[in-house]
């Protein structure tokens, strides 16, 4: 079973060598490595071309004008031969056993559509931040995808046919691309296996995100959860919907800090008129009391006054 590793690159000269070294250290074979340069203006392409490729690994370099990571992943997907795909961000790393372990899980579980794995977060200065663990247990896929509980792109092993059947990556989205794709795959009946082992290193960078971009990102997050909720409700399977509404509410609260007008609009259109939030990481007991007394708009205004005082 061939695994294709697709790496979108844009001005990745600072870390592409580290990324490739982690790929070439994989104990699994056969591997196909596809690098998609997304219009880099630095020495990324030169570094890729000058990197020695181990015997037995097929490497392809695709060059395109700058179109974004999602479109670059789709371009790589068009050239992929592997039964499974490792989408790897150019600033992340794989530990040597990552693909070997996940291939064993694939074989032991009748070829799932997704192997969702744990990962380690590394700070911009190279310091360990924390491990995000995927517990190997029966879980509700809809709860996981709503709560952003399926990890990140680089930690997942993706079945190529399932990705293609779901339509691939939506290059029109400025954010939330991975959970949009995961949503469509699960909607298609996608099967999931959880891998608790930490074999992916996710390097955080100091890229600044403007207030406007944060507002747009959270708006997309909320919109996607709204679409997810529409589907969960359509299942009509008797499940308790309160935890799902709570996810949307908490997301709207975060959006409020960046775009109050949009948050108020989403609160009106996405949540039931009689919804009452519960205590959560976003909403403490004192906020819940305010919400019950004054509603969402009033509670937000009072919290803002308290914060400013």
Helices and strands as residue ranges (DSSP letters): E 3-9, H 16-24, E 31-38, H 44-50, E 58-64, H 69-78, E 84-87, E 93-94, H 98-108, E 114-122, E 128-132, H 141-146, G 153-155, E 157-159, H 160-165, H 177-187, E 192-203, H 211-235, H 242-256, H 260-270, H 285-308
